């Protein structure tokens, strides 16, 4: 089944050719193929300003960068693919080697980093380790539309999943997400997601977050999440 | 803020030019600009097989198309943008005319239809109106990765939102999503989302769904959703 999907995609790209229609793929294929080799992979950090960032997003980014100067906060980098070590942890835990992970992973990239600059998810996360909380600054682009003029609920759920996960540290899997959508988010606007770790029970992490406008006056969403720490020593059954 | 975002995107695309870097945008811009004009817009239906569909997805598609022959089931078409009438309903309800919706919407498209064939969300939904339920066949492509080799939880949440919404009929907004992720979904595999309307209370619709493997042996997720019917006569406050 997986091989069939990969073969199908390859035939499409072969028909299109490199220059026409799929320019991102030809370059993006290379780093992923090296995930399980010893070759050095140079990753680009996507959690930095680009020209699509609005004035609000740039302003908030600068404010949090200032907070990072005394070490109380840190900016979390973001890549299209995970680090080799983390990939190996997850591979050991979840994937059956018989399925041919290397082939399956060759085209893969992080869901939220697959769009051209400004069209999809523009975000950066800052973490306060002492307070066990993070702040995610998020601008949802025009390719994330649900209802006309508004951000898709699935795009908001995706960012909530990522924001909550950023509070956990290390390898985790989402077990539950419970989201209350209070107000729709206008497309292209900037929102702030405040997340915190509420409780830790063994491998279970209980988290919560809220999504607000930049001026904090509008509460868009509230959510809770249950995440489970992945133990690389154990394979799932 | 919104104008600033749009202006930022335009400057990027202007720098790139039409042929280099943003081939999809130059063509995609045209229909959206016509959303609020009287010009006829020709929409492509994306809920039909393309060469990236795996054997499993094509087989299930054919089985459900056969069920449609006696009228008990119907295939729901899917477009990158909503119909003019529905756009107008939502615009009346949610958007402030002072914000300049036409400009904001000019680049917008449905979140799940913004990827090249096979890279993102490949899906089709069949509806049984008498039984108030839908079946969504979904193949998540390599650009929807979370943990290496696995589908991102946010991509699954997005499809659950869409699948539940497909049971409602008409214009609705998601108020709550509660998702239990039981097992991770392998990237590029096909899953089946069975959704049903459980209860209707005024404008509130209570729905539930489960996500299973094609052979039905693996339960990947279970979810409930609360959706609210949009009343075009009333503006939100």
Contacts between the chains, C-beta under 8 A, distances in Angstrom:
chain1	res1	chain2	res2	distance
A	1	B	54	5.8
A	1	B	55	7.2
A	1	B	56	5.4
A	1	B	188	7.7
A	1	B	189	6.0
A	1	B	190	6.9
A	1	B	214	7.8
A	2	B	186	6.6
A	2	B	187	7.8
A	2	B	188	5.0
A	2	B	189	6.4
A	4	B	54	4.5
A	4	B	55	5.1
A	4	B	56	7.6
A	5	B	52	7.2
A	5	B	54	4.5
A	5	B	118	7.6
A	5	B	139	6.7
A	5	B	141	7.7
A	5	B	188	3.9
A	5	B	189	7.7
A	6	B	188	6.6
A	8	B	51	5.6
A	8	B	52	4.7
A	8	B	53	6.8
A	8	B	54	6.5
A	8	B	118	6.4
A	9	B	52	5.4
A	9	B	118	4.6
A	9	B	119	7.4
A	9	B	141	7.3
A	9	B	142	7.3
A	11	B	51	6.0
A	12	B	50	7.9
A	12	B	51	5.3
A	12	B	52	5.8
A	12	B	117	6.0
A	12	B	118	5.9
A	20	B	23	7.9
A	21	B	23	6.8
A	21	B	116	7.2
A	22	B	116	6.4
A	23	B	21	7.0
A	23	B	23	7.9
A	35	B	148	7.3
A	50	B	12	8.0
A	51	B	8	5.6
A	51	B	11	6.1
A	51	B	12	5.3
A	52	B	5	7.2
A	52	B	8	4.7
A	52	B	9	5.5
A	52	B	12	5.9
A	53	B	8	6.8
A	54	B	1	5.7
A	54	B	4	4.6
A	54	B	5	4.6
A	54	B	8	6.5
A	55	B	1	7.1
A	55	B	4	5.2
A	56	B	1	5.4
A	56	B	4	7.7
A	81	B	148	7.6
A	82	B	147	7.7
A	82	B	148	5.8
A	86	B	148	7.8
A	87	B	148	4.4
A	90	B	147	4.7
A	90	B	148	5.1
A	90	B	149	7.1
A	90	B	150	7.5
A	91	B	148	6.2
A	91	B	149	6.7
A	94	B	147	6.7
A	94	B	149	6.8
A	94	B	150	6.3
A	94	B	184	5.9
A	95	B	148	7.8
A	95	B	149	4.8
A	95	B	150	8.0
A	95	B	186	7.9
A	99	B	186	7.3
A	101	B	148	7.6
A	101	B	149	5.3
A	104	B	142	7.8
A	104	B	149	5.9
A	104	B	186	7.7
A	104	B	187	6.1
A	104	B	188	6.3
A	105	B	142	8.0
A	105	B	145	8.0
A	105	B	148	5.9
A	105	B	149	5.8
A	105	B	187	7.8
A	107	B	119	7.6
A	107	B	142	3.9
A	107	B	143	7.8
A	108	B	142	4.3
A	108	B	143	7.5
A	108	B	145	4.2
A	108	B	148	7.1
A	108	B	149	7.3
A	108	B	187	6.0
A	109	B	142	7.0
A	109	B	143	5.8
A	109	B	145	6.1
A	110	B	145	6.0
A	110	B	146	7.5
A	110	B	152	7.5
A	111	B	143	6.7
A	111	B	144	4.9
A	111	B	145	6.1
A	111	B	146	6.3
A	111	B	152	3.8
A	111	B	154	6.0
A	111	B	155	5.4
A	112	B	152	7.7
A	112	B	154	7.3
A	114	B	115	7.1
A	114	B	119	7.2
A	114	B	120	7.3
A	114	B	143	3.8
A	114	B	144	7.8
A	115	B	114	7.1
A	116	B	21	7.3
A	116	B	22	6.3
A	117	B	12	6.1
A	118	B	5	7.6
A	118	B	8	6.4
A	118	B	9	4.6
A	118	B	12	6.0
A	119	B	9	7.4
A	119	B	25	7.9
A	119	B	107	7.6
A	119	B	114	7.2
A	120	B	114	7.3
A	139	B	5	6.8
A	141	B	5	7.8
A	141	B	9	7.4
A	142	B	9	7.3
A	142	B	104	7.9
A	142	B	105	7.9
A	142	B	107	3.9
A	142	B	108	4.2
A	142	B	109	7.0
A	143	B	107	7.8
A	143	B	108	7.5
A	143	B	109	5.8
A	143	B	111	6.7
A	143	B	114	3.8
A	144	B	111	4.9
A	144	B	114	7.8
A	145	B	105	8.0
A	145	B	108	4.2
A	145	B	109	6.1
A	145	B	110	6.0
A	145	B	111	6.1
A	146	B	110	7.4
A	146	B	111	6.3
A	147	B	82	7.8
A	147	B	90	4.8
A	147	B	94	6.8
A	147	B	171	7.9
A	147	B	173	6.9
A	148	B	35	7.4
A	148	B	81	7.7
A	148	B	82	5.8
A	148	B	86	7.7
A	148	B	87	4.4
A	148	B	90	5.0
A	148	B	91	6.2
A	148	B	95	7.7
A	148	B	101	7.6
A	148	B	105	6.0
A	148	B	108	7.1
A	149	B	90	7.1
A	149	B	91	6.8
A	149	B	94	6.8
A	149	B	95	4.9
A	149	B	101	5.3
A	149	B	104	5.9
A	149	B	105	5.8
A	149	B	108	7.3
A	150	B	90	7.6
A	150	B	94	6.3
A	152	B	110	7.5
A	152	B	111	3.9
A	152	B	112	7.7
A	152	B	158	7.0
A	152	B	161	7.7
A	153	B	158	7.9
A	153	B	161	4.9
A	153	B	173	7.9
A	153	B	174	4.3
A	153	B	177	7.1
A	154	B	111	6.0
A	154	B	112	7.3
A	154	B	154	7.0
A	154	B	155	7.9
A	154	B	157	5.8
A	154	B	158	2.6
A	154	B	159	7.4
A	154	B	161	4.7
A	154	B	162	6.9
A	155	B	111	5.4
A	155	B	154	7.9
A	155	B	158	7.1
A	157	B	154	5.8
A	157	B	157	3.9
A	157	B	158	6.6
A	157	B	161	6.7
A	157	B	177	6.3
A	158	B	152	6.9
A	158	B	153	7.9
A	158	B	154	2.6
A	158	B	155	7.1
A	158	B	157	6.6
A	158	B	158	6.5
A	159	B	154	7.3
A	161	B	152	7.7
A	161	B	153	4.9
A	161	B	154	4.7
A	161	B	157	6.7
A	162	B	154	6.9
A	171	B	147	7.9
A	173	B	147	6.9
A	173	B	153	7.9
A	173	B	181	7.2
A	173	B	184	6.6
A	174	B	153	4.3
A	174	B	181	5.3
A	175	B	180	7.0
A	175	B	181	5.7
A	176	B	178	7.5
A	176	B	179	6.7
A	176	B	180	5.4
A	176	B	181	7.0
A	177	B	153	7.1
A	177	B	157	6.3
A	177	B	177	7.1
A	177	B	178	7.5
A	177	B	179	4.9
A	177	B	181	7.6
A	178	B	176	7.5
A	178	B	177	7.5
A	178	B	178	4.5
A	178	B	179	7.7
A	179	B	176	6.7
A	179	B	177	4.9
A	179	B	178	7.7
A	180	B	175	7.0
A	180	B	176	5.4
A	181	B	173	7.2
A	181	B	174	5.2
A	181	B	175	5.7
A	181	B	176	7.0
A	181	B	177	7.6
A	184	B	94	6.0
A	184	B	173	6.6
A	186	B	2	6.6
A	186	B	95	8.0
A	186	B	99	7.4
A	186	B	104	7.7
A	187	B	2	7.9
A	187	B	104	6.1
A	187	B	105	7.8
A	187	B	108	6.0
A	188	B	1	7.7
A	188	B	2	5.1
A	188	B	5	3.9
A	188	B	6	6.6
A	188	B	104	6.3
A	189	B	1	6.1
A	189	B	2	6.5
A	189	B	5	7.7
A	190	B	1	6.9
A	214	B	1	7.9
